[in-house]
C-alpha cells in the first residue's frame, strides 16, 4: 500500500487499562492519547475552543476537561460566596484571586500539559484540565476500556494520564504502537501497580489549609 493510501486509511484503536481502584471500587480518571511518530501522517492540532468549568456547591463541574491546546476555560462562580481558583502546575500556572458570586473569570491554556485546579478557600474542591495537541484521545470508561476513533494508519506514541499518579510513573507507561494494517489496533496498559500521590494538596502559598478555622462561606 502506498503512503498516500495509508494516510487515507483510518482505524479504531482500542484498549484496556488495568487500574488501581480505591476501597469503594472507584477508578481514577484516565485519559489516553496518540501522538504521531515515524510514518504516521502529520496531524493538524485541533482548533482551540471555549469551555466552562463551573463552581457550584463547593465543587467544580465537570471534574475533568480534555481540551485542545490554546483553548479558553471560563470559571463562573455559581455559588453564593467567594472562590479563589488557582493552579500551580506546569500545564498552566495561574491565580484568579478572590471573586464573588455571579462573576466569572477565564484562562487561556496556551501550552500542553496537566493543570490540577483548586480553590484557595475550600480544600475539598478540585478539578483537572488536560490540554493536548492531538485529536486522537479517549477517556477510559467505568470498565477501564477506551476507543480512539478515526486514527490514520501509522506509528504513534501512546500517552497515559491517570489522576493522582506521579509523572515519572506515567512516563513509564508511554509506548509506541502501530495502528492500521500490520498493527494490532489494541493494547493493554497495566497501571494497577502505579503509585498514587494521595488526595491532599497545599494552598496557593504552598502551605497546608487551616482546617481549624473554617471559612464563613
One Martini backbone bead per residue (centre of mass of N, CA, C, O) as a GRO file, in nm:
protein
  217
    1UNK     BB    1   0.096   0.036   0.023
    2UNK     BB    2   0.078   0.352  -0.011
    3UNK     BB    3   0.112   0.647   0.154
    4UNK     BB    4  -0.155   0.776   0.063
    5UNK     BB    5  -0.340   0.540   0.142
    6UNK     BB    6  -0.261   0.526   0.439
    7UNK     BB    7  -0.358   0.820   0.512
    8UNK     BB    8  -0.671   0.733   0.431
    9UNK     BB    9  -0.652   0.525   0.658
   10UNK     BB   10  -0.874   0.414   0.917
   11UNK     BB   11  -0.895   0.346   1.275
   12UNK     BB   12  -0.947   0.169   1.559
   13UNK     BB   13  -0.834   0.229   1.897
   14UNK     BB   14  -0.791  -0.007   2.153
   15UNK     BB   15  -0.851  -0.079   2.517
   16UNK     BB   16  -0.693  -0.164   2.840
   17UNK     BB   17  -0.699  -0.050   3.186
   18UNK     BB   18  -0.509  -0.127   3.460
   19UNK     BB   19  -0.641  -0.036   3.777
   20UNK     BB   20  -0.642   0.133   4.068
   21UNK     BB   21  -0.863   0.091   4.337
   22UNK     BB   22  -1.056   0.173   4.572
   23UNK     BB   23  -1.246   0.063   4.834
   24UNK     BB   24  -1.512   0.139   4.645
   25UNK     BB   25  -1.421   0.083   4.328
   26UNK     BB   26  -1.286   0.338   4.227
   27UNK     BB   27  -1.170   0.507   3.950
   28UNK     BB   28  -0.955   0.687   3.795
   29UNK     BB   29  -0.895   0.925   3.595
   30UNK     BB   30  -0.855   0.852   3.230
   31UNK     BB   31  -0.611   0.929   2.972
   32UNK     BB   32  -0.570   0.883   2.612
   33UNK     BB   33  -0.301   0.936   2.362
   34UNK     BB   34  -0.194   1.025   2.021
   35UNK     BB   35   0.130   1.056   1.873
   36UNK     BB   36   0.292   1.112   1.594
   37UNK     BB   37   0.521   0.883   1.434
   38UNK     BB   38   0.714   0.827   1.189
   39UNK     BB   39   0.468   0.728   0.942
   40UNK     BB   40   0.277   0.917   1.047
   41UNK     BB   41   0.069   1.150   0.982
   42UNK     BB   42   0.033   1.463   0.991
   43UNK     BB   43  -0.141   1.656   1.244
   44UNK     BB   44  -0.371   1.869   1.313
   45UNK     BB   45  -0.450   2.070   1.540
   46UNK     BB   46  -0.691   2.143   1.727
   47UNK     BB   47  -0.918   2.374   1.767
   48UNK     BB   48  -0.979   2.613   1.961
   49UNK     BB   49  -1.186   2.659   2.248
   50UNK     BB   50  -1.477   2.682   2.465
   51UNK     BB   51  -1.496   2.650   2.820
   52UNK     BB   52  -1.656   2.513   3.126
   53UNK     BB   53  -1.596   2.573   3.493
   54UNK     BB   54  -1.796   2.516   3.751
   55UNK     BB   55  -1.901   2.674   4.059
   56UNK     BB   56  -2.079   2.435   4.270
   57UNK     BB   57  -2.120   2.331   4.578
   58UNK     BB   58  -1.810   2.308   4.618
   59UNK     BB   59  -1.766   2.252   4.298
   60UNK     BB   60  -1.648   2.111   4.006
   61UNK     BB   61  -1.793   2.151   3.664
   62UNK     BB   62  -1.625   1.943   3.562
   63UNK     BB   63  -1.359   1.753   3.671
   64UNK     BB   64  -1.295   1.694   3.358
   65UNK     BB   65  -1.076   1.838   3.101
   66UNK     BB   66  -1.040   1.804   2.746
   67UNK     BB   67  -0.820   2.011   2.551
   68UNK     BB   68  -0.714   2.224   2.331
   69UNK     BB   69  -0.463   2.393   2.265
   70UNK     BB   70  -0.560   2.738   2.339
   71UNK     BB   71  -0.787   2.729   2.517
   72UNK     BB   72  -1.079   2.838   2.688
   73UNK     BB   73  -1.150   2.884   3.039
   74UNK     BB   74  -1.438   2.915   3.227
   75UNK     BB   75  -1.502   3.060   3.576
   76UNK     BB   76  -1.786   3.034   3.724
   77UNK     BB   77  -1.974   3.171   4.003
   78UNK     BB   78  -2.252   2.975   4.149
   79UNK     BB   79  -2.207   3.079   4.426
   80UNK     BB   80  -2.287   3.265   4.742
   81UNK     BB   81  -1.962   3.295   4.721
   82UNK     BB   82  -1.637   3.284   4.742
   83UNK     BB   83  -1.351   3.241   4.521
   84UNK     BB   84  -1.009   3.076   4.452
   85UNK     BB   85  -0.858   3.012   4.165
   86UNK     BB   86  -0.595   2.758   4.108
   87UNK     BB   87  -0.253   2.690   3.964
   88UNK     BB   88   0.085   2.516   4.008
   89UNK     BB   89   0.110   2.390   3.730
   90UNK     BB   90   0.269   2.341   3.416
   91UNK     BB   91   0.037   2.369   3.228
   92UNK     BB   92  -0.102   2.613   3.421
   93UNK     BB   93  -0.030   2.913   3.574
   94UNK     BB   94  -0.263   3.040   3.828
   95UNK     BB   95  -0.448   3.337   3.974
   96UNK     BB   96  -0.778   3.469   4.028
   97UNK     BB   97  -0.866   3.522   4.288
   98UNK     BB   98  -1.108   3.691   4.428
   99UNK     BB   99  -1.459   3.599   4.362
  100UNK     BB  100  -1.787   3.648   4.322
  101UNK     BB  101  -2.095   3.605   4.291
  102UNK     BB  102  -2.176   3.597   3.941
  103UNK     BB  103  -1.890   3.566   3.844
  104UNK     BB  104  -1.608   3.574   3.597
  105UNK     BB  105  -1.333   3.378   3.471
  106UNK     BB  106  -1.030   3.340   3.259
  107UNK     BB  107  -0.830   3.089   3.067
  108UNK     BB  108  -0.538   3.030   2.880
  109UNK     BB  109  -0.426   2.718   2.735
  110UNK     BB  110  -0.109   2.748   2.577
  111UNK     BB  111  -0.022   2.460   2.687
  112UNK     BB  112   0.082   2.165   2.738
  113UNK     BB  113  -0.095   1.982   2.995
  114UNK     BB  114  -0.135   1.957   3.346
  115UNK     BB  115  -0.412   2.092   3.551
  116UNK     BB  116  -0.454   2.152   3.879
  117UNK     BB  117  -0.757   2.247   4.040
  118UNK     BB  118  -0.820   2.503   4.288
  119UNK     BB  119  -0.921   2.625   4.612
  120UNK     BB  120  -0.815   2.852   4.862
  121UNK     BB  121  -1.078   2.799   5.054
  122UNK     BB  122  -1.163   2.500   4.934
  123UNK     BB  123  -1.014   2.188   4.968
  124UNK     BB  124  -1.245   1.999   4.825
  125UNK     BB  125  -1.163   2.135   4.561
  126UNK     BB  126  -1.146   1.981   4.226
  127UNK     BB  127  -0.954   1.973   3.912
  128UNK     BB  128  -0.900   1.895   3.551
  129UNK     BB  129  -0.667   2.007   3.293
  130UNK     BB  130  -0.617   1.879   2.957
  131UNK     BB  131  -0.371   1.974   2.726
  132UNK     BB  132  -0.375   1.914   2.371
  133UNK     BB  133  -0.241   1.831   2.013
  134UNK     BB  134  -0.471   1.605   1.967
  135UNK     BB  135  -0.755   1.416   1.839
  136UNK     BB  136  -0.630   1.142   1.976
  137UNK     BB  137  -0.865   1.052   2.218
  138UNK     BB  138  -0.946   0.910   2.553
  139UNK     BB  139  -1.182   0.802   2.798
  140UNK     BB  140  -1.211   0.595   3.036
  141UNK     BB  141  -1.420   0.375   3.147
  142UNK     BB  142  -1.570   0.181   3.402
  143UNK     BB  143  -1.419  -0.077   3.242
  144UNK     BB  144  -1.129   0.028   3.133
  145UNK     BB  145  -1.205   0.142   2.853
  146UNK     BB  146  -1.103   0.226   2.503
  147UNK     BB  147  -1.162   0.465   2.218
  148UNK     BB  148  -1.002   0.556   1.911
  149UNK     BB  149  -1.092   0.744   1.641
  150UNK     BB  150  -0.980   0.785   1.326
  151UNK     BB  151  -0.691   0.649   1.272
  152UNK     BB  152  -0.425   0.674   1.101
  153UNK     BB  153  -0.197   0.513   0.950
  154UNK     BB  154   0.057   0.415   1.191
  155UNK     BB  155   0.283   0.557   1.414
  156UNK     BB  156   0.271   0.578   1.780
  157UNK     BB  157   0.235   0.758   2.085
  158UNK     BB  158   0.138   0.645   2.396
  159UNK     BB  159  -0.053   0.821   2.635
  160UNK     BB  160  -0.084   0.854   3.002
  161UNK     BB  161  -0.345   0.957   3.232
  162UNK     BB  162  -0.356   0.949   3.598
  163UNK     BB  163  -0.496   1.025   3.866
  164UNK     BB  164  -0.253   1.068   4.120
  165UNK     BB  165  -0.006   1.016   3.927
  166UNK     BB  166   0.306   1.023   3.886
  167UNK     BB  167   0.493   1.115   3.618
  168UNK     BB  168   0.709   0.885   3.611
  169UNK     BB  169   0.492   0.660   3.590
  170UNK     BB  170   0.364   0.761   3.326
  171UNK     BB  171   0.618   0.747   3.146
  172UNK     BB  172   0.635   0.425   3.166
  173UNK     BB  173   0.358   0.392   2.983
  174UNK     BB  174   0.490   0.470   2.739
  175UNK     BB  175   0.419   0.381   2.388
  176UNK     BB  176   0.452   0.206   2.097
  177UNK     BB  177   0.227   0.208   1.812
  178UNK     BB  178   0.022   0.033   1.569
  179UNK     BB  179  -0.196   0.149   1.311
  180UNK     BB  180  -0.348  -0.078   1.126
  181UNK     BB  181  -0.197  -0.230   0.899
  182UNK     BB  182   0.014  -0.435   1.101
  183UNK     BB  183  -0.171  -0.392   1.349
  184UNK     BB  184  -0.357  -0.452   1.644
  185UNK     BB  185  -0.546  -0.208   1.760
  186UNK     BB  186  -0.444  -0.304   2.053
  187UNK     BB  187  -0.429  -0.257   2.422
  188UNK     BB  188  -0.245  -0.306   2.730
  189UNK     BB  189  -0.256  -0.125   3.042
  190UNK     BB  190  -0.041  -0.152   3.324
  191UNK     BB  191  -0.152   0.035   3.634
  192UNK     BB  192  -0.202  -0.115   3.915
  193UNK     BB  193   0.103  -0.034   4.045
  194UNK     BB  194   0.071   0.254   4.050
  195UNK     BB  195   0.130   0.521   4.216
  196UNK     BB  196  -0.002   0.743   4.471
  197UNK     BB  197  -0.035   1.083   4.600
  198UNK     BB  198  -0.307   1.159   4.680
  199UNK     BB  199  -0.544   1.418   4.803
  200UNK     BB  200  -0.348   1.614   4.903
  201UNK     BB  201  -0.310   1.978   4.927
  202UNK     BB  202  -0.201   2.289   4.869
  203UNK     BB  203  -0.195   2.601   4.873
  204UNK     BB  204  -0.092   2.892   4.702
  205UNK     BB  205   0.150   2.913   4.938
  206UNK     BB  206   0.246   2.614   5.022
  207UNK     BB  207   0.024   2.539   5.234
  208UNK     BB  208  -0.171   2.437   5.464
  209UNK     BB  209  -0.478   2.406   5.554
  210UNK     BB  210  -0.698   2.568   5.778
  211UNK     BB  211  -0.914   2.356   5.951
  212UNK     BB  212  -0.982   2.513   6.218
  213UNK     BB  213  -1.066   2.748   6.007
  214UNK     BB  214  -1.357   2.805   5.881
  215UNK     BB  215  -1.530   2.926   5.649
  216UNK     BB  216  -1.818   3.143   5.616
  217UNK     BB  217  -1.866   2.991   5.297
   0.00000   0.00000   0.00000
